[in-house]
Amino acid sequence: MKLLLVSPGWPRGRLWGELGFKFPSLSLAAIAAVTPPHWEVALCDENIEPLDVTAPADLVAITAMTPQAPRAYKIAALFKARGVTVVMGGFHASNLPDEALRHVDAVLVGEAETVWPQLVADVERQALQRLYRPTGLIDMTALPMARREIFKGKKYLLTNTLQTTRGCPFDCEFCSVTAFYGRKYRERPVDDVLAELAVIRADNSFAFFVDDNLVADRRYALPLFEGMKGMGFKWLSHAPIDFARDAELMRAAGEAGCIGMFVGFESLNEEALKAMGKVTNRAQSYLDDANAFRDHGIGILGSFVLGLDSDTPAVFEPVLRFCEEARLEAAIFPILTPYPGTAVRERLEAQGRITSNDWRDYDMGHVNYVPAKMTAVELKAGHDWLNKSFYSFSSMYRRIFKLHRSLQVFAPMNFGFRSAIRRTARVEG
């Protein structure tokens, strides 16, 4: 029996589709890990290689984020036309299973590891159900080690991606994480994580923890970081800005090899932070917080959401000034996007402000709702100006051309974003 795992490509001309550096889908490697050994497993990631729709397969499994959903449905149609069974999971299908079921034979809602073996067994006995939903959140002691051999031969930047925790104790209005993983913060045993790290260290010394909040529980994170000391990793993950206020934990992360964190600043407006539920953020301490990261050898990939109800056309320039003053090593500036399953979508729908359900444009670079204090044109123009300005050579010089150990990652990242932004502008123009 043959299983083909598919990650659909991003729409042409979108920033995330134009980036030269690619990361593999850890969720597909997890599915491969719980697939029975008598199945032959192959992976196609359209973001790095073309899809062969004539490839032999008894089962095709697709995962997709919202902007990838239209392409996922086209892929499903091509394989279904050949009589191949097609199933789909991931954030979009989990939030809109009825929509996905119009295109595929079955949908997996939520965490798939526990129900995937049952789905495969049902395929084998030709008794596939339409919907598979776990009865509860997965026990993290049962989380399988990713089957990374499916990534071999692919042109990924690195394949050492792993996950130690799931869920987030916060419930930010724009975030889809809690809808998928829940608010309960769940942790893999530290010894299991260290054992997996020892295995992947043989591949290379770079690693990326895909956890949405690696440091939410310092009683878990501190022993993990202490166990990683001496392993020789250089790694990145996600952390809230208040991580900067825990000197002991930050020092332990730096000593364990952390060289960068994705940090959601989201806004410079305190009232906006409160409205979105970002309770850990205090805009008045952002500069000190950013310096604390740098003092421990940890660079920052910052994120600022544009188009909040408090935002006016005057919001863009102060964000740029702050990023340069704080010397953020990198940043993204997503336009507020009302993803299915989020509280912000529910609110904007109730207010009659959603203007488009073309999922291809739910890429954080297009406006799909009526902004409160500016026009959609002004929001899009400000977003584009901010991206172009932040990744200009002059801004890059002010921010990153100073000796810091995180530059081995962030200098190439800046040039990668700059090139992708320029290619995106050419396509849109």
C-alpha positions, 0 to 999 in steps of 0.5 A: 500500500502506498501513502502520498503526503502532500503539502500544497504550494502557496499562491504565486506572488505571496510573500511566504511562497516567494521566500527562498528558505523553506521548512518542512511540515512537521505534522506530515512527519508525525503522520508518517510516524504513526502509519503502519510499517507495511505502508510505503510513505512518500512526501511531495511539498509543492513549495520545493518541487512539482507534484506528480499527479500520476504518482502511484498512491492508494491514499493521499493525505493533504494538510493545508493552511487557509491560503493553501486550501484552494490549491489543496482542493484542486490537488484532491480533484486530480487524484480523486479523478483517478479513483484515489482516496483523498483525506485532508487535515490541518488548521483549515479543514479542522475549522471548516470540515463541511467545506473540505468534505465537498472536495475530499473523501474524509477530514481529520479534525484537530490533532491527527496522531491518535485517529490516523491509525484508525483511518488507515485501517478503515481504508484497508478494509474499504470502510472509510468514514467521512469525519475523524475527530479525536475524543480528547487532546493527545497525551504528550507522552504518546507523541511519536518521534517525527519520521524525518527520513521523508524529508531526505533529498528535499531542498529544505533549509533544515529538517531538525524541526520538533515540538515539545509543547502544545496549547497556549494559556492565552487566547489572543483574538486573532490567533488560531492556535487555541482553536486547534490545540486548546488552551491547556498547556501540554508538555512532552517529558523532558527526557523524551525531548532530549533523546530526540535531540540526541538523534537529530544532532547527528544530522546537523547542529541547527534546530527549530522548536515549532512550539507556539510558546516554548517558555510558558512554564518555566518549571518545564523549560528550565530543565529542558534548557539545562539538559541541552547544555553541551549538545552543541545546538543552535536553535530558534523558537517562539516566546512572548515578550515577557520572557525578557523579564525572567533573567534566569530562564533567558540565561539558561536558554542562551547557554543551551544554544538559543540564538533567536526567538519569534516574538509577537509585539503585535502593537505599540498601543496599550489599549489595542494590546488589551483589546486583542487579549495580549495580556503579557505585553507592555509596550512601554517596556519593549525597548528594555525587553529587546535589549534583554534578549540581545544581552543573552545572545538571542536575536528577535524576529518580531511580529506586528499586526497591522489593521487593528481597530485602533490603527490609523494611517499614522501607525506605520512610521512609528512601528518602523522607528521602533524596530530600528531603535530596538535593532530588531534583527528581523520582523514581519508585519502581517495584516490582521487576517480573520482566519476561520476559527478565530474570535476576530473572524466571529466578531468581524462577521457579526459586524458585517465587515468581512469583504472576501472569502477568497482563501488565497488572499488570507495570506497576511498580505491582503485586506479581507475586511473593512478596517475601522480607521483607514481604508483597505487601500491605505492599510495595504499601502502601509503594509507594503511600505513598512515591509519595503522600508524595514528590509531596505539596505539602510534599515538593515545596516542600522539593525544588523551590521553589528557583531552578534552571534545571532547574525549567522541566522538573521543576516541571511534571513534579512536578505531572504525577506528582502528578495521575497518582498521584491519578487512579490511586488513585481508579481502584484505590480 
